Amino acid sequence: MIPEELSTAIRHRVVEVAESDLPLHCPTPQTPVWSMHPRVFLDVAKAGEMLCPYCGTRYVYKGAPVKGH
């Protein structure tokens, strides 16, 4: 069980994403081992902002518009 204050901090985590971070998946390589979950790819460049369905981390795309599909 995760302590309430730590759980709240995890749910409200915001990560800014640049072009160099694409394709984006959560958890990222910087995620601590104790908070790993199944990898999920997030199309944050198209949506502009996405929440991870497992941990609730909010990813915000700050890069240039993506060209292509």
N, C-alpha and C positions, 0 to 999 in steps of 0.2 A: 504494500500500500504506500502511496506517495503522500507525504505531509501536505496538508491543504495549501499552505503558502507556496510551496514548490509547485504543486499542481496548477495553481492559479498563474504563476509565472510562466509555466510551459504553455498554457492555453493562450496567453496573451503575447507570445513571442512573435515578433515581426522581423522578417528578413528581406532586405532589399536585394533585387536580382538584376544583374547586368547581362549583356550579350555573351560575355565570356562564361557565364554560369549555365548557359543553355547547351543541351537539353537539361531541364531541371528535374531532379527527383528528390523526394523526401523519404528517408532521412538523407541529409547531405553528408559528405565525407567528414565534416567537422562535428557531426553530432556525437555526443558521448555514447559509449557502448551501452550504458545502462538504460538509455532511452530509445534504443533501436526498435523499429517495427518493420513490417514488410515494405519493400521499396515500391513507391508509387510515383509515376511520372506525371508532372503537372504542366499544362500548356499555359503557363503564366504570361508568356509574350503575347498571345492572342487575347486573353481575357483581361490582362492588366493587373489582376490581383486574384489570388486563389488561396483557399484554405486546404491544408492537408486533411484528408478524411480520417486519418488515424490519430494524429497528435494535436491538430488544431492550429499548427503554426501557420501564420499568414505570410504569404510571399507576395511582394509588391514589385512589379517590373519597372525599372527605372531606365532601361536602355532605349535605344533608337527603335523605331517601328521595324518589325521583321519583314523582310521581303520574301516573296515566294508563296508557297501554298498556305 
